[in-house]
């Protein structure tokens, strides 16, 4: 298996979504890394459309959940139902038992519902009562969220944010891209868009994941990854003002995520080994939601991307 085997998936997404290359790349990196993706952006920027297109091009059950303030944990994990004909309780699985789950506007549901996702995303299982149930081998959560300034949104708990392998921010399209969006919409009204040319089987996907896991990552680069993550916890060592900007750095889960995503990034580009450029390419998406900045940084107009970019410039490359 090689990266060209993912071309049908890319082409199908491109037939549904104009531009948003960073979003497409992040979805594929998470798919190959067996991780979950958090997509943030204003309404109307094709977040849901892109996730739907990915699900159409991959073999597996797909389910969409619209997160709302009145959603209950049992609406996700399922519940025990009493069967009168059998005289006993029987578990009825919830949406989490699908291979690809779209959690739409995930930050519109309260913390109790967010907590229901934690075990599923970290351990690929859920527990109801005294019994644990395994989720499918292919289990991927693609969650969309609106900026926290939007009406009716909640802050996602830090524990849940850490479960997302990557967070990608979706920006407005360019003028040319928006013109192509209008042309695509006109085509949709005249004819039905074709299905994927080829659906990626789960067997092929698992073979791709195995190939990614075997990609060479030099021990020097492992130390570079650790140095980057350590720098988020002690940024004042590199520059005094960075120490004022950061309240909490990334957890060890970030180091694991950087290594996995760097391997996937390298494999997608057809490389036979991981380079520092591959690590730096995925670092913003891996780290931005794992770093908590201070109020002082916010007052100075500094966001997590600014903070991470400075660390990438300051931490020595082996």
ABEGO torsion letter per residue (X at the ends): XBAAAAAAAAAAAAAABBEGAAAAAAAAAAAAAGBBBBBBEBBGAGAAAAAAAAAAABBEBBBBBBBBAABBAAAAAEBBBBBAAAGBBBBBBBAAABABBBBBGAAABBAAAAAAAAAAAAAGBBBBEABBBBBBABBBBBBBBBBAABBGBBBBBAAAAAABABBBBBBBBBAAAAAAAAAAAAAAAABBBBBBABBBBAAAAAAAAAAAAABBBBAAAAAAAAAAAAAAABAAAABAAAAAABABBBBAAAAAAAAAAAAAAAAAAGBABBBAAAAAAAAAAAAAAABBBBAAAAAAGBBAAAAAAAAAAABBBX
